[in-house]
Amino acid sequence: MQPFRLHVFVCDQVKPEGVPGCAARGSGKTLEALRREVGKQGLADEVQVTACGSIGLCERGPDMVVYPEGTWYSGVTPDVVPEIVASHFRGGTPVERLVNRDEGALKDEIRGNRDRYLATLKAKDAAGALPDDLLQTIRGFQESRVILTALELDLFTAVGDGAAAADVARRSGTDGRATETILNALAAMGLLVKRDGAFATTPVTKRFFAASSPDDARAAMLHQSSLWQRWSHLTECVRTGAPATVTEMAERGDDWTRPFIAAMHRGAAERAPHVVRAVGVAGVRRMLDVGGGSGAYSIAFAQASPALTAELFDLPTVLPIAEGHVAAAGLSGRVTTRAGDLRTDAFGHGYDLVLLSAICHMLGPDENRDLLRRCREALSDGGRLVISDFLLDEDRAGPKSAALFSINMLVGTRSGASYTEGDYRAWLAQAGFVETTRVRLPGPAHLVVARRG
Ligand SMILES: C[S@@+](CC[C@H](N)C(=O)[O-])C[C@H]1O[C@@H](n2cnc3c(N)ncnc32)[C@H](O)[C@@H]1O
């Protein structure tokens, strides 16, 4: 079977630092260039480009093989990609100076590389070295910390389209030597480019981490800095069972609240249309968005139906942020706000839909039972409750996103956690809900929907 005229396999093998391999020799950029060029030359429906593991020519990469004929290329750097696509993929004539034609030599080289690589792995294993992927995970904090510090100091904005380290240090009010060190690390991580001694943002960092970009994510990403502080107390937290900080949301200052709601908003704005589609707005005239945060969900529901009004219930410190988003969406008349405490307050009556998005994980089981009971009271007959949250597998040992989110709650709340579908089903039944269903959505969080019985 040959669904595409040509199928191009590009080696993207990552090997330990210092061991030759295509990823280290820039196969990521080659893949990007190939996909871009194939599209540009109108071949996207004829030529399939696939990243693959080692094809054995480790010292001459980036390597690729073009099927069905099996043409083995080496040294495919981004600058030769347009020529290969035009001459070979479009015109049928391979770029001979980059093609390996000697089959015997090719086989010998592949065997030699394979044997050397296996010998290296064996020697490491015999010496009792930690597996690379484990070591990488343990050191993961280093790259995270470098990015967070760059964001805290707004270095990507200071670097802009090109600046020497000394200029960045002057603009940022930071130490010259230290600034140069961190800029070099960011360049090594592929988040800046360094040319002739000057640094510049990449397309990605310019888009997300620099001022004046419409997709500026700096405020939202600074929430990760807040979390970093908490997570650094995890050991103590596991020892004692108590969270690192015991302040409730209401007591936290603007320097926590604004990045937090900005972070919530980025995720919610992207996810809200999926939730609205999955839940539907037929028959929904009044909805209550408990702990509605930035208002992204209330806004999306109101946008989906002109007959729908939404009330966003949250802390007084958060409502001005939500009101800003609601006003910007031109929905101030149909999305209103109400200040209150979701842990204790009654929510009123007569709602067709109550939404609990990213709320239940903040609370312990007893608090959730009580919250669901109050949500039921707020619903009209036949009204629906929608819970949107991370869902753990029933044995609680996965998926990783939900299990790690439980740690986030362990260090940040008194009794919060990720829960299983079974937990929610039991609490909902106890609170008097019926027809509980789970709806899977793209991303780590899912919906549990139930009707007031
Ligand atoms: C994780 S955010 C979720 C925001 C929004 N529902 C979303 O999914 O994007 C939790 C929300 O609950 C609010 N919240 C926390 N404690 C609260 C309380 N005691 N009473 C009312 N709202 C609270 C926070 O201000 C925040 O907006």
The ligand as an ORCA input file, in Angstrom:
! r2SCAN-3c Opt
* xyz 0 1
  C      -8.785     27.089     39.365
  S      -9.707     28.522     39.253
  C     -10.923     28.105     38.076
  C     -11.481     29.303     37.368
  C     -12.485     28.967     36.262
  N     -13.607     28.221     36.749
  C     -11.788     28.232     35.145
  O     -12.009     27.023     34.991
  O     -11.007     28.853     34.433
  C     -10.580     28.510     40.782
  C     -11.496     29.686     40.945
  O     -12.176     29.556     42.193
  C     -12.168     30.805     42.854
  N     -12.243     30.572     44.284
  C     -11.326     30.001     45.095
  N     -11.768     29.950     46.356
  C     -12.993     30.510     46.350
  C     -13.966     30.741     47.343
  N     -13.755     30.380     48.599
  N     -15.121     31.324     46.971
  C     -15.347     31.712     45.686
  N     -14.459     31.503     44.700
  C     -13.308     30.904     45.021
  C     -10.855     31.420     42.439
  O     -10.870     32.825     42.621
  C     -10.765     31.013     40.992
  O     -11.386     31.928     40.141
*
